[in-house]
Amino acid sequence: MYFIGRGDCKIDIIGQDGRKATRHPSHSNPILSEGDHFGEIQLIYENHRSASVISMNYNTLAKLSYKDFKTLVGEFPEYEYALKNYINTNYKDSKV
């Protein structure tokens, strides 16, 4: 999972039919910027990625590895619950 500290990234979504979509149905803007994150679906569900995130300029990112995520939710299980709730609320994709 990645957190954007600086810069902007474009999202290319792969739809349920396997074709590229212009944006995710839950996002009005296909751009991620400072304070946004991506990669949480893979951490929670361990499935293949559903989007490509492409840097539009210089970016500063923070990475949360799978191992560190498991350590984090081992100590704070409410974080995993909150992340699952965020995914289920914000992404309308039956593959999630």
Backbone as numpy.savetxt, mean C-alpha at the origin, in Angstrom:
# Nx Ny Nz CAx CAy CAz Cx Cy Cz
6.46 -2.77 3.26 5.60 -1.60 3.26 6.50 -0.38 3.26
6.09 0.64 2.53 6.88 1.86 2.41 6.06 3.08 2.83
6.72 4.02 3.44 6.12 5.28 3.86 6.85 6.40 3.13
6.11 7.31 2.53 6.71 8.39 1.76 6.99 9.58 2.68
8.26 9.90 2.81 8.67 11.04 3.61 8.81 12.31 2.79
9.20 12.13 1.52 9.38 13.27 0.63 9.19 12.80 -0.81
8.55 13.63 -1.62 8.39 13.33 -3.03 7.00 12.83 -3.37
6.81 12.54 -4.65 5.53 12.07 -5.17 5.75 10.80 -5.98
4.76 9.93 -5.94 4.81 8.68 -6.69 3.49 8.48 -7.42
3.57 7.93 -8.60 2.40 7.62 -9.41 2.01 6.16 -9.14
0.71 5.89 -9.10 0.22 4.54 -8.89 -0.32 3.99 -10.20
0.17 2.85 -10.64 -0.42 2.10 -11.75 -1.07 0.87 -11.15
-2.39 0.81 -11.22 -3.16 -0.27 -10.60 -3.37 -1.41 -11.58
-3.29 -2.62 -11.08 -3.63 -3.80 -11.86 -5.01 -4.24 -11.38
-6.02 -4.15 -12.25 -7.40 -4.45 -11.89 -7.65 -5.94 -11.68
-8.85 -6.26 -11.24 -9.24 -7.64 -10.98 -9.14 -8.49 -12.25
-9.32 -7.87 -13.40 -9.25 -8.59 -14.67 -7.82 -8.75 -15.17
-6.84 -8.25 -14.38 -5.44 -8.36 -14.75 -4.95 -7.26 -15.67
-5.84 -6.35 -16.04 -5.44 -5.25 -16.92 -5.13 -4.00 -16.11
-4.29 -3.16 -16.68 -3.90 -1.92 -16.01 -5.08 -0.96 -15.96
-5.31 -0.39 -14.79 -6.35 0.61 -14.61 -5.68 1.96 -14.38
-6.41 3.04 -14.61 -5.81 4.36 -14.44 -5.71 4.75 -12.98
-6.59 4.24 -12.14 -6.54 4.55 -10.72 -7.35 3.51 -9.96
-7.09 3.40 -8.70 -7.86 2.51 -7.84 -9.22 3.14 -7.59
-10.31 2.36 -7.58 -11.64 2.93 -7.38 -11.79 3.73 -6.09
-10.99 3.42 -5.08 -11.13 4.14 -3.81 -10.29 5.42 -3.77
-9.47 5.66 -4.76 -8.60 6.84 -4.78 -9.04 7.78 -5.88
-9.29 9.02 -5.54 -9.64 10.01 -6.55 -8.40 10.50 -7.28
-7.24 10.32 -6.67 -5.99 10.83 -7.24 -4.97 9.69 -7.28
-4.43 9.37 -8.46 -3.46 8.27 -8.55 -2.05 8.67 -8.16
-1.92 9.67 -7.30 -0.61 10.16 -6.86 -0.49 9.98 -5.35
0.63 9.43 -4.92 0.94 9.34 -3.49 1.97 10.42 -3.18
1.86 11.01 -2.00 2.82 12.05 -1.63 3.17 11.92 -0.15
3.89 12.90 0.36 4.38 12.86 1.73 3.30 12.44 2.72
3.61 11.45 3.54 2.68 10.94 4.54 1.89 9.73 4.09
1.87 9.45 2.79 1.16 8.27 2.27 2.02 7.03 2.41
1.40 5.89 2.23 2.12 4.62 2.31 1.61 3.66 1.24
2.38 2.62 0.99 1.96 1.57 0.07 2.65 0.27 0.45
2.10 -0.84 -0.01 2.67 -2.15 0.27 2.03 -2.88 1.43
1.02 -2.27 2.06 0.41 -2.88 3.23 -0.37 -4.15 2.90
-0.91 -4.25 1.70 -1.68 -5.44 1.32 -0.78 -6.67 1.32
0.41 -6.53 0.80 1.34 -7.67 0.76 1.73 -8.10 2.17
1.94 -7.16 3.07 2.30 -7.52 4.44 1.19 -8.30 5.14
-0.04 -7.87 4.95 -1.17 -8.49 5.64 -1.55 -9.83 5.00
-1.70 -9.84 3.68 -2.25 -11.02 3.00 -1.21 -11.86 2.28
0.04 -11.41 2.23 1.13 -12.14 1.59 0.78 -12.56 0.16
0.09 -11.69 -0.56 -0.26 -11.99 -1.95 0.62 -11.17 -2.90
0.41 -11.37 -4.18 1.17 -10.62 -5.18 0.74 -9.16 -5.15
1.61 -8.32 -5.62 1.29 -6.89 -5.61 0.13 -6.60 -6.56
-0.62 -5.57 -6.22 -1.78 -5.19 -7.02 -1.56 -3.84 -7.70
-0.37 -3.28 -7.56 -0.07 -1.99 -8.18 1.43 -1.83 -8.34
1.79 -0.93 -9.23 3.17 -0.49 -9.36 3.22 0.95 -8.88
4.21 1.27 -8.09 4.39 2.63 -7.59 5.68 3.16 -8.21
5.55 4.26 -8.94 6.65 4.79 -9.73 7.00 6.19 -9.23
8.26 6.40 -8.91 8.72 7.71 -8.44 8.58 8.74 -9.55
8.06 9.91 -9.18 7.92 11.01 -10.14 9.05 12.03 -10.00
9.85 11.89 -8.96 10.94 12.81 -8.70 11.82 12.20 -7.61
12.62 12.99 -6.95 13.42 12.48 -5.84 12.49 12.10 -4.69
12.69 10.93 -4.11 11.85 10.47 -3.00 12.70 10.06 -1.81
12.14 10.26 -0.63 12.69 9.70 0.59 11.62 8.77 1.14
11.98 7.50 1.29 11.04 6.48 1.75 11.58 5.80 2.99
10.67 5.34 3.83 11.02 4.48 4.95 10.42 3.12 4.66
11.16 2.07 4.95 10.71 0.71 4.65 10.46 -0.05 5.95
9.33 -0.76 5.98 9.03 -1.68 7.07 9.05 -3.08 6.47
10.05 -3.88 6.83 10.18 -5.22 6.27 9.14 -6.16 6.86
8.95 -7.28 6.20 7.99 -8.28 6.69 8.39 -8.77 8.08
9.67 -9.04 8.27 10.16 -9.51 9.58 9.88 -8.47 10.67
10.18 -7.21 10.38 9.93 -6.15 11.36 8.44 -5.93 11.59
7.65 -6.10 10.53 6.19 -5.99 10.67 5.68 -7.06 11.63
6.15 -8.29 11.47 5.71 -9.39 12.35 6.14 -9.13 13.79
7.31 -8.57 13.98 7.75 -8.20 15.33 6.84 -7.12 15.90
6.54 -6.11 15.09 5.68 -5.01 15.51 4.30 -5.51 15.93
3.66 -6.33 15.09 2.31 -6.79 15.42 2.32 -7.85 16.52
3.46 -8.48 16.74 3.58 -9.38 17.88 3.48 -8.61 19.20
4.03 -7.41 19.20 3.98 -6.56 20.39 2.73 -5.69 20.44
2.24 -5.31 19.25 1.07 -4.42 19.17 0.07 -5.00 18.17
-0.68 -6.06 18.55 -1.60 -6.70 17.60 -2.70 -5.76 17.10
-2.98 -4.70 17.84 -3.99 -3.75 17.40 -3.58 -3.03 16.11
-2.26 -2.94 15.83 -1.80 -2.33 14.60 -2.22 -3.17 13.40
-2.08 -4.48 13.50 -2.50 -5.36 12.40 -4.01 -5.25 12.19
-4.78 -5.20 13.26 -6.22 -5.05 13.15 -6.57 -3.73 12.46
-5.91 -2.64 12.86 -6.18 -1.33 12.26 -5.80 -1.32 10.78
-4.70 -1.96 10.43 -4.28 -2.01 9.03 -5.25 -2.83 8.19
-5.72 -3.96 8.72 -6.73 -4.75 8.00 -8.01 -3.95 7.81
-8.41 -3.23 8.83 -9.61 -2.40 8.74 -9.43 -1.31 7.68
-8.24 -0.71 7.64 -7.95 0.31 6.63 -8.06 -0.29 5.23
-7.47 -1.46 5.02 -7.51 -2.12 3.71 -8.94 -2.43 3.32
-9.69 -3.03 4.22 -11.08 -3.42 3.90 -11.98 -2.22 3.66
-11.68 -1.11 4.31 -12.49 0.10 4.16 -12.12 0.86 2.89
-10.84 0.91 2.54 -10.38 1.77 1.46 -10.18 1.10 0.11
-10.06 -0.21 0.07 -9.81 -0.89 -1.21 -10.99 -1.78 -1.52
-11.56 -1.56 -2.69 -12.71 -2.35 -3.12 -12.24 -3.38 -4.15
-11.50 -4.35 -3.67 -10.93 -5.38 -4.54 -11.17 -6.73 -3.90
-11.86 -7.59 -4.60 -12.22 -8.90 -4.03 -11.00 -9.80 -3.81
-9.86 -9.48 -4.45 -8.65 -10.28 -4.26 -7.99 -10.00 -2.93
-8.39 -8.92 -2.26 -7.77 -8.53 -0.98 -8.50 -9.20 0.13
